[in-house]
Amino acid sequence: MEEAVRAMSTEAGNTRSDLVPTITIVAPALDEATNLPLFAERVRKALESVNLDWELIVVDDGSSDESQRVLNDLHEKHPRIGFVSLSRSFGQQMAILAGLDVARGKATIVMDADLQQPPELIPELIRHWQQGAMIVHMVRKERGGRWSLKSITSRAFYAAIRHLTSVPIVAGAAEFFLVDRKVLDYLLRCRERSRFNRGLLAWVGFRRDMVEYEVASRHSGSSKSPVWKAAQLGLDAIFGFSVVPLRILGALGIVSVFATFAYALYIIADVIFGGAVVRGWPSIILLIGWFGSVQMLSLWALGEYVARAYLDVMGRPEYVVAQAALPGRPASSDSHIGRR
């Protein structure tokens, strides 16, 4: 856990109580230098319209463009805007965790900084929270008649996850949500490396509302979520919240045993009553392929679970902070910030 960064946040709250915000915005960003100024401005306008104390924390996930310079400028001009810059890209889920670790608001909103999740929807999230919702999910609105590889795989994933786990993960939910402080405290106690925040939000429970929204076009730049990253996140969701794959493979093993036994009886009967010699090349190849496939699938599933346990047991920090400047605090260049 980023103890030093949290200490900076706690110190700021203890020395200047008026800086403790009602709303914290956490925004992971990767190579979004051209979007960050407009994003910060639109967030500022949206939050000023609700007349609540707020802070914006952008988490730079190891950007290679001018994001760091832009964030320094924003922090100098706007005391309510801060940032946490990671030493390299640790992935969106870890970047979100880094922001959540330093969030101090009574409610925290997570959203991307690419402007595809309109900041103008922030007041709607806050309204649901003020009406008693502990978690507010923003759910992507389906555009009728439009089918793409992404939409097909997304639907397939949510259909699979509904059958593989008892955790009620919201279909179509994005990394665009609000959590109450009580919910956030529980989320921060979940420190697994193979993190799937939408699954954790479902796991903690509490009252939650869903609000539909239309994904906006990017202001500039390109998507930072290639297919392989989406696939990895899907695997983290399945293997992080379900043991059903292991049970399926166990069932396949049992079926294989009975099938092999039945086939053995058939061969014996064929030899005794039919007098035929076991011919078998096709059947041998078929059996070898069948059992080999079951074994490989079993090893793969076991390997996925073991790998996740291995990463957690190593106890490495979830992320490494290169520089941080939280609202109300000067920038820090301590490259050793992190869990000791």
C-alpha positions in Angstrom: 0.0 0.0 0.0 1.2 3.5 -0.8 1.8 4.5 2.8 3.8 7.6 2.1 1.3 8.9 -0.3 -1.5 8.3 2.1 0.5 10.1 4.8 0.8 13.1 2.6 -3.0 13.1 2.2 -3.6 12.6 5.9 -1.2 15.4 6.8 -2.9 17.8 4.4 -6.3 16.9 5.9 -5.0 17.4 9.5 -3.3 20.8 8.9 -5.9 22.3 6.7 -9.4 20.9 7.6 -11.0 23.3 5.1 -9.3 21.4 2.3 -11.1 18.1 3.1 -13.4 17.7 0.1 -16.9 16.4 -0.2 -16.2 15.0 -3.7 -13.0 13.5 -5.0 -12.6 12.8 -8.7 -10.0 10.1 -9.6 -9.0 10.0 -13.3 -6.5 7.5 -14.6 -4.7 8.8 -17.7 -2.2 7.4 -20.2 -0.7 9.8 -22.8 -3.6 12.2 -22.6 -1.6 15.5 -22.6 -3.8 17.1 -25.2 -7.0 16.1 -23.4 -6.1 16.9 -19.8 -6.6 20.8 -19.8 -10.1 20.5 -21.3 -10.9 17.6 -19.1 -9.9 19.5 -16.0 -11.9 22.6 -17.1 -15.0 20.6 -17.8 -14.7 18.8 -14.4 -14.3 22.1 -12.7 -17.4 23.6 -14.3 -19.5 20.4 -13.5 -18.5 20.4 -9.9 -19.0 24.2 -9.4 -22.5 23.7 -10.5 -23.3 21.5 -7.5 -21.7 23.9 -5.0 -19.7 21.2 -3.1 -16.1 21.1 -2.0 -14.1 19.0 -4.4 -10.7 17.8 -5.5 -9.5 16.3 -8.8 -6.7 13.7 -8.7 -5.3 12.6 -12.1 -3.2 9.4 -12.0 -0.6 9.4 -14.8 -0.1 5.8 -15.6 3.5 6.1 -16.9 2.7 8.4 -19.9 5.4 9.0 -22.5 4.0 12.3 -23.8 3.9 15.7 -22.1 1.3 14.7 -19.5 3.6 15.3 -16.6 4.3 18.9 -17.6 0.6 19.5 -18.2 -0.2 18.1 -14.8 2.4 20.3 -13.1 0.9 23.3 -14.8 -2.6 22.4 -13.8 -1.6 21.9 -10.2 0.2 25.2 -10.0 -2.8 27.1 -11.4 -5.6 25.2 -9.6 -4.9 24.1 -6.0 -7.8 21.7 -6.1 -6.2 19.7 -8.9 -3.5 17.2 -7.9 -1.8 14.2 -9.5 0.0 11.0 -8.8 2.5 10.0 -11.5 3.5 6.3 -11.6 7.0 5.2 -12.5 5.7 3.1 -15.4 2.4 1.9 -16.8 0.9 -0.5 -14.2 -2.4 -0.7 -16.0 -5.7 1.1 -15.6 -6.9 -0.9 -12.6 -3.8 -0.2 -10.6 -3.8 3.4 -11.6 -7.4 3.7 -10.3 -6.2 2.1 -7.0 -3.4 4.6 -6.7 -6.0 7.4 -7.0 -8.4 5.7 -4.5 -5.6 5.4 -2.0 -5.3 9.2 -1.7 -8.9 10.1 -2.2 -10.3 11.9 0.9 -13.8 12.8 -0.2 -17.1 11.7 1.4 -17.8 10.3 -2.1 -15.3 9.4 -4.8 -16.0 9.4 -8.6 -13.8 7.4 -10.9 -13.7 8.3 -14.6 -11.4 8.3 -17.5 -9.6 11.5 -18.7 -10.2 10.9 -22.4 -13.5 12.8 -22.4 -15.5 9.8 -23.6 -17.2 9.8 -20.3 -18.7 13.3 -20.2 -17.8 15.2 -17.0 -21.2 17.0 -17.3 -22.7 13.8 -15.9 -21.0 14.3 -12.6 -23.9 16.1 -11.0 -26.2 13.2 -11.9 -23.9 10.8 -10.0 -23.9 13.1 -7.0 -27.7 13.4 -7.1 -28.1 9.7 -6.8 -25.6 9.6 -4.0 -27.4 12.3 -2.1 -30.6 10.3 -2.5 -29.0 7.4 -0.6 -27.1 5.3 -3.2 -23.8 4.0 -1.9 -22.6 3.0 -5.4 -23.6 4.6 -8.7 -22.7 2.8 -11.9 -22.7 4.6 -15.2 -23.8 2.0 -17.8 -23.0 2.4 -21.5 -26.2 2.8 -23.5 -26.5 0.3 -26.3 -26.8 1.9 -29.7 -29.5 0.0 -31.6 -28.5 -1.8 -34.7 -24.8 -1.4 -34.2 -22.8 -4.5 -33.9 -19.0 -4.6 -33.6 -16.4 -7.0 -32.4 -16.1 -5.1 -29.1 -19.9 -5.2 -28.5 -20.1 -8.9 -29.3 -17.2 -9.9 -27.0 -18.6 -7.6 -24.3 -22.0 -9.3 -24.4 -20.4 -12.7 -24.4 -18.3 -11.8 -21.4 -21.2 -10.6 -19.3 -23.2 -13.6 -20.3 -20.4 -15.9 -19.2 -19.7 -14.0 -16.0 -23.4 -14.2 -15.0 -23.2 -18.0 -15.1 -19.8 -18.4 -13.7 -20.1 -16.4 -10.5 -22.8 -15.4 -8.0 -21.4 -11.9 -7.8 -23.9 -9.6 -9.5 -21.6 -7.7 -11.9 -23.5 -5.0 -13.8 -23.6 -5.7 -17.5 -22.2 -2.8 -19.6 -20.8 -0.9 -16.6 -17.7 1.2 -17.3 -14.8 2.4 -15.1 -17.1 5.4 -14.5 -18.7 5.2 -11.1 -19.3 6.8 -7.7 -18.6 5.2 -4.3 -19.5 6.4 -0.9 -16.6 6.7 1.6 -17.8 3.6 3.5 -17.7 1.5 0.3 -14.3 2.9 -0.6 -12.8 1.9 2.8 -13.8 -1.7 2.0 -12.5 -1.5 -1.5 -9.1 -0.4 -0.2 -8.9 -3.5 1.9 -8.9 -5.6 -1.2 -5.3 -5.5 -2.5 -5.2 -8.3 -5.1 -2.9 -7.6 -8.1 -5.2 -9.1 -10.6 -7.8 -6.4 -9.9 -11.2 -6.0 -11.5 -12.8 -3.0 -9.8 -16.3 -3.6 -11.3 -16.3 -7.0 -9.7 -15.1 -5.7 -6.4 -18.0 -3.1 -6.4 -20.5 -6.0 -6.9 -18.7 -8.1 -4.2 -18.9 -5.4 -1.4 -22.7 -5.1 -1.8 -24.6 -2.0 -0.5 -27.3 -0.1 -2.4 -26.4 0.8 -5.9 -28.0 2.7 -8.7 -27.5 2.5 -12.5 -27.5 5.4 -14.8 -27.2 5.0 -18.6 -25.0 7.3 -20.7 -23.8 7.5 -24.2 -20.1 7.2 -24.9 -18.8 10.4 -26.4 -16.2 10.7 -29.1 -12.6 11.2 -28.1 -11.5 14.8 -28.2 -8.0 13.8 -29.4 -5.6 10.8 -29.3 -6.4 7.1 -29.6 -7.8 4.4 -27.4 -5.4 2.9 -24.8 -7.5 -0.3 -24.4 -6.4 -2.8 -27.1 -8.1 -6.2 -27.4 -5.5 -8.0 -25.5 -5.9 -5.8 -22.4 -9.7 -6.3 -22.5 -9.1 -10.0 -22.7 -6.8 -9.9 -19.7 -9.3 -7.9 -17.7 -11.9 -10.5 -18.6 -9.7 -13.3 -17.4 -9.1 -11.4 -14.2 -12.8 -11.1 -13.7 -13.5 -14.8 -14.3 -10.6 -16.2 -12.3 -10.9 -13.6 -9.6 -14.5 -14.1 -8.8 -15.3 -17.7 -9.8 -14.1 -21.2 -9.1 -16.5 -22.6 -11.7 -13.8 -23.2 -14.3 -12.1 -25.7 -11.9 -15.4 -27.4 -11.3 -16.1 -27.7 -15.0 -12.7 -29.3 -15.6 -13.4 -31.6 -12.7 -16.7 -32.6 -14.4 -14.9 -33.1 -17.6 -12.4 -35.4 -15.8 -15.3 -37.5 -14.4 -17.0 -37.7 -17.8 -13.6 -38.8 -19.3 -13.2 -41.6 -16.8 -16.7 -43.0 -17.5 -16.2 -42.6 -21.3 -12.9 -44.4 -21.1 -14.4 -47.2 -19.0 -17.3 -47.6 -21.4 -14.9 -47.6 -24.4 -12.8 -50.3 -22.7 -15.9 -52.5 -22.2 -16.8 -52.0 -25.8 -13.3 -53.2 -26.9 -13.5 -56.2 -24.7 -16.9 -57.1 -26.0 -15.8 -56.6 -29.5 -12.8 -59.0 -29.0 -14.8 -61.6 -27.2 -18.0 -61.7 -29.2 -16.9 -60.4 -32.5 -13.5 -61.9 -32.7 -12.1 -58.7 -34.2 -8.7 -57.5 -33.6 -8.6 -54.0 -32.1 -8.0 -51.8 -35.1 -7.9 -48.5 -33.3 -5.7 -46.0 -35.0 -8.5 -43.4 -35.4 -9.9 -44.2 -31.9 -6.4 -44.0 -30.3 -5.7 -40.7 -31.9 -9.1 -39.5 -30.9 -8.6 -40.6 -27.3 -5.1 -39.1 -27.1 -6.4 -35.8 -28.4 -9.3 -35.8 -26.0 -7.4 -36.5 -22.9 -4.5 -34.3 -23.9 -6.9 -31.4 -24.4 -8.6 -32.0 -21.0 -5.2 -32.1 -19.3 -4.0 -28.9 -21.0 -7.2 -27.1 -20.1 -6.9 -28.3 -16.6 -3.3 -27.1 -16.3 -4.2 -23.8 -17.8 -7.0 -23.1 -15.4 -4.9 -24.3 -12.4 -2.0 -22.1 -13.7 -4.3 -19.0 -13.8 -5.3 -19.5 -10.2 -1.8 -20.3 -9.0 -0.3 -17.3 -10.9 -2.7 -15.0 -9.1 -1.9 -16.5 -5.7 1.8 -16.2 -6.6 1.6 -12.5 -7.4 -0.2 -11.8 -4.2 2.1 -13.9 -2.0 5.2 -12.1 -3.4 4.0 -9.0 -1.6 5.3 -6.4 -4.0 3.7 -2.9 -4.1 0.7 -2.7 -6.3 2.3 0.3 -8.0 5.3 2.6 -7.7 4.9 6.4 -7.4 7.5 8.6 -9.1 6.0 12.0 -8.2 2.9 13.2 -6.4 1.3 16.5 -5.8 -1.9 16.3 -3.9 -4.3 19.2 -3.6 -3.0 21.6 -1.0 0.5 20.1 -1.1 3.7 20.9 -3.1 4.9 18.4 -5.7 7.2 15.5 -4.5 9.9 13.8 -6.5 10.5 11.0 -4.0 11.0 8.0 -6.2 10.9 5.7 -3.2 7.3 6.4 -2.3 5.5 3.1 -1.9 5.1 0.2 0.5 8.3 -0.7 2.3 
